[in-house]
Amino acid sequence: MAKTRAIVKRRKAIRNIRKITRTMELIATARFKKAMDRASQAEAYTRKIGELVADLSRSGAAADHPLLEEHPKTEKSVLLTLTSNRGLCGGYNANVLRSATAEYRQLTESHSVDLEVAGKRGIGYFTHQQIPMTQRYLQFDDKPAFDEVEPIAERLMADYIEHRIDRLDVAYTRFISAGRQQAEVVTLLPMSAIDEEEEPSELEKVVAGKGAVEYEFLPSAEDILAELVPASFKAQLFKCFLDAAVSEQISRMVAMKGATENADSLIKRLTMRYNRARQSQITSELSEIIGTAEALK
């Protein structure tokens, strides 16, 4: 009897855990859909404005903008790492932190690095590793807002223009598709590094072999580029936060789905064990009854 009671108690506990994991899976699915919609809406704008800046940069029109200029010597850089505030999302945080740690160690071999971390999981990890952090952000969750990212972008742009920093790298999880996310480190400053990693734009393909693209600026190239280039950088940085949010929800959804399926499998095995134990117990009781009846004859 004690064995069957222990099995029933354990099965009940697993069923309660299954309810939690299933609920978290549904919540993550709903948040993923909303986050993916936001990321998809920002994707077209970010891509097009990036292509325009790349075209202008390659045509020579934007060559003098300070955000596109590579500093002669890299003496100080910033590594911004994007992690989650909550766990239970599989290997999401581990993959990002692995890439960020490797990049941090590589960069510190040649120059000084300021480490900025978003998310409790990343902050806890680097605190445990005794790696100093210059900035910590806890306000970003599954719905990062542009108004929250913009002040960070403004500060980083000002630091780069004033030569307080010479490079900006962002470690995050890039959202490629619903079935594929990749932890990587990208260089956002100087912005010319972004152009080198991207494929040629449609405009470049059309004018390939015909020389540089000619632009007519109104009122002036300086005024337009003063707005366009910073806007492109802000969009690129915001896109990193959006990709990280989408990837986090996908990872949590997959992790909770796997946990729910494992709970179902364990419940089935415990049910079989309970049935066998109960059958053995009933057989034993029947044998005792029969033996007692025979003894009374």
C-alpha positions in Angstrom: 0.0 0.0 0.0 2.8 2.4 0.9 4.4 1.9 -2.6 1.1 2.7 -4.5 0.6 5.8 -2.3 4.1 7.0 -3.2 3.4 6.5 -6.9 0.1 8.3 -6.7 1.7 11.2 -4.8 4.5 11.5 -7.3 2.1 11.3 -10.3 0.0 14.1 -8.8 3.1 16.3 -8.3 4.1 15.7 -12.0 0.6 16.6 -13.2 0.8 19.8 -11.3 4.1 20.6 -12.9 2.7 19.7 -16.3 0.0 22.3 -15.8 2.6 25.0 -15.2 4.8 24.1 -18.1 1.8 23.9 -20.4 0.6 27.3 -19.3 4.0 28.8 -19.8 4.2 27.2 -23.2 0.9 28.9 -24.2 2.0 32.2 -22.8 5.3 32.1 -24.6 3.5 31.2 -27.9 1.2 34.3 -27.5 4.2 36.5 -26.7 6.2 35.1 -29.5 3.5 35.9 -32.1 3.3 39.5 -30.9 7.1 39.9 -30.7 7.5 38.4 -34.2 4.9 40.9 -35.6 6.9 43.8 -34.1 10.2 42.4 -35.4 8.7 41.8 -38.9 7.3 45.4 -39.0 10.7 46.8 -38.1 12.6 44.5 -40.5 11.6 46.2 -43.7 12.4 49.7 -42.4 15.7 48.7 -40.9 16.7 46.9 -44.1 15.8 49.7 -46.5 17.3 52.5 -44.5 20.5 50.4 -44.1 20.6 49.8 -47.8 20.2 53.5 -48.5 23.1 54.4 -46.1 25.2 51.7 -47.7 24.5 53.0 -51.2 25.4 56.6 -50.1 28.5 55.4 -48.3 29.8 53.4 -51.4 28.9 56.3 -53.7 31.2 58.6 -51.6 28.3 60.9 -50.6 28.4 59.8 -46.9 32.1 59.1 -46.6 32.6 62.1 -44.2 30.0 61.2 -41.6 31.7 60.4 -38.3 29.6 57.2 -37.6 30.8 55.7 -40.9 34.5 56.5 -40.3 36.7 53.9 -38.8 39.0 55.2 -36.1 42.8 54.9 -36.9 43.4 52.9 -33.7 41.1 51.0 -31.5 41.9 51.8 -27.9 38.5 51.3 -26.2 35.4 49.5 -27.3 32.0 48.6 -25.9 30.5 45.1 -25.9 26.7 45.2 -25.3 25.3 41.8 -24.4 21.5 41.1 -24.6 20.1 38.4 -22.3 16.8 37.7 -20.7 15.4 38.7 -17.3 13.9 35.2 -16.7 15.1 31.7 -17.2 13.3 28.5 -18.4 14.2 29.2 -22.0 16.5 26.4 -22.8 20.0 27.3 -24.1 19.1 30.8 -25.1 21.1 32.6 -22.5 24.0 30.1 -22.5 24.6 30.5 -26.2 24.6 34.3 -26.0 26.9 34.4 -23.0 29.3 31.9 -24.6 29.7 34.1 -27.7 30.0 37.2 -25.6 32.6 35.8 -23.2 34.7 34.6 -26.1 34.5 38.0 -27.8 35.2 39.8 -24.6 38.4 37.8 -24.0 39.5 38.3 -27.5 39.0 42.0 -27.5 40.7 42.5 -24.1 43.9 41.1 -25.5 44.4 44.2 -27.6 42.5 47.1 -25.9 40.2 48.2 -23.1 36.6 47.0 -23.2 33.5 48.3 -21.4 31.0 45.6 -20.9 27.3 46.6 -20.9 24.7 43.9 -20.1 21.0 43.8 -20.5 19.0 41.1 -18.5 19.3 39.6 -15.1 20.7 36.3 -16.4 23.7 38.0 -18.1 24.3 40.3 -15.1 24.3 37.3 -12.8 26.6 35.3 -15.0 29.3 38.1 -15.4 29.0 38.9 -11.7 29.8 35.2 -10.9 32.7 35.3 -13.4 34.0 38.5 -11.7 34.0 40.4 -15.0 33.3 44.1 -14.3 30.3 45.7 -16.0 30.0 49.4 -16.7 26.2 49.5 -17.5 23.4 47.2 -16.4 19.9 47.3 -18.0 16.9 45.6 -16.4 14.0 47.4 -18.1 14.0 45.3 -21.3 11.6 42.3 -21.3 9.5 40.6 -24.0 8.4 44.0 -25.4 11.4 46.4 -25.8 10.3 49.9 -26.7 12.2 52.2 -29.1 12.0 55.0 -26.5 14.0 52.8 -24.1 16.6 51.9 -26.7 17.0 55.4 -28.1 18.8 57.0 -25.1 21.4 54.1 -25.2 21.9 54.7 -28.9 22.3 58.4 -28.4 24.9 57.9 -25.7 26.9 55.4 -27.8 26.8 57.6 -30.9 28.1 60.6 -28.9 30.9 58.5 -27.3 31.9 57.3 -30.8 31.9 60.7 -32.4 33.9 62.2 -29.5 36.4 59.3 -29.7 35.6 58.1 -26.2 35.0 54.7 -27.8 36.4 53.3 -31.0 34.1 50.4 -31.6 30.7 48.9 -30.6 29.9 45.2 -30.7 26.5 43.6 -29.8 26.2 40.0 -28.6 22.6 38.8 -29.1 20.5 36.1 -30.7 19.6 36.8 -34.3 16.2 35.8 -35.4 16.4 34.1 -38.8 13.1 32.2 -38.8 10.8 30.5 -36.4 12.9 27.4 -36.6 16.3 29.0 -36.6 17.9 31.5 -34.2 21.7 32.1 -34.0 23.7 33.6 -31.2 26.3 36.0 -32.7 28.3 39.1 -32.2 27.9 42.0 -34.7 29.8 45.3 -35.0 27.5 48.3 -35.2 30.1 51.0 -34.9 31.7 52.0 -37.2 28.6 51.6 -39.4 30.8 50.7 -42.4 31.3 47.3 -40.7 27.6 46.7 -41.1 27.8 47.5 -44.8 30.6 45.0 -45.3 28.6 42.1 -43.8 25.4 42.8 -45.8 24.6 41.6 -49.3 24.4 44.2 -52.1 21.1 46.0 -52.2 18.7 45.9 -55.1 19.9 49.3 -56.2 23.5 48.2 -56.3 22.5 45.1 -58.3 20.7 47.3 -60.9 23.6 49.7 -61.3 26.3 47.0 -61.1 29.0 47.8 -63.7 27.7 51.3 -64.3 29.8 53.2 -61.8 28.8 55.0 -58.6 25.2 56.1 -58.0 24.6 59.8 -58.4 22.4 61.5 -55.8 20.8 65.0 -55.8 20.4 66.3 -52.3 17.9 68.9 -51.2 18.4 71.0 -49.1 21.9 69.6 -48.7 23.8 66.3 -48.3 25.0 67.3 -44.8 21.5 67.9 -43.5 20.0 64.7 -44.9 22.9 62.5 -43.8 22.9 64.1 -40.3 19.4 62.6 -39.9 19.7 59.5 -42.0 22.8 57.9 -40.6 21.9 58.2 -36.9 18.4 57.0 -37.7 19.9 53.9 -39.4 22.1 53.2 -36.4 19.2 53.5 -34.0 17.1 51.1 -36.2 19.9 48.6 -36.3 20.4 48.6 -32.5 16.6 48.4 -31.9 16.4 45.5 -34.3 19.0 43.6 -32.1 16.7 44.1 -29.1 13.7 42.9 -31.1 15.5 39.9 -32.4 16.6 39.0 -28.9 13.0 39.3 -27.6 11.6 37.0 -30.4 14.3 34.4 -29.9 13.8 34.3 -26.2 10.1 33.6 -26.5 10.8 30.9 -29.2 13.4 29.3 -26.9 11.0 29.3 -23.9 8.2 28.0 -26.0 10.3 25.1 -27.3 11.7 24.4 -23.8 8.3 24.4 -22.1 6.8 22.2 -24.9 9.6 19.7 -24.3 9.1 19.8 -20.6 5.3 19.2 -21.1 6.0 16.2 -23.4 8.5 14.8 -20.9 5.9 15.1 -18.1 3.3 13.3 -20.2 5.7 10.5 -20.8 6.6 10.2 -17.1 2.9 10.2 -16.1 2.3 7.3 -18.5 5.2 5.4 -17.0 4.1 6.0 -13.4 0.5 5.0 -14.3 1.8 1.7 -15.6 3.9 1.2 -12.5 0.9 2.0 -10.4 -1.3 -0.5 -12.2 1.2 -3.2 -11.9 1.8 -2.5 -8.2 -2.0 -2.4 -7.6 -2.5 -5.6 -9.5 0.3 -7.3 -7.5 -1.3 -6.0 -4.3 -4.8 -7.3 -5.3 -3.3 -10.7 -6.2 -1.6 -10.9 -2.9 -4.8 -10.0 -1.0 -6.8 -12.6 -2.9 -4.2 -15.2 -2.1 -4.4 -14.4 1.6 -8.2 -14.6 1.5 -8.2 -17.9 -0.3 -5.5 -19.3 2.1 -7.5 -18.2 5.1 -10.7 -19.8 3.7 -8.9 -23.0 3.1 -7.5 -23.0 6.7 -11.0 -22.6 8.2 -12.4 -25.6 6.5 
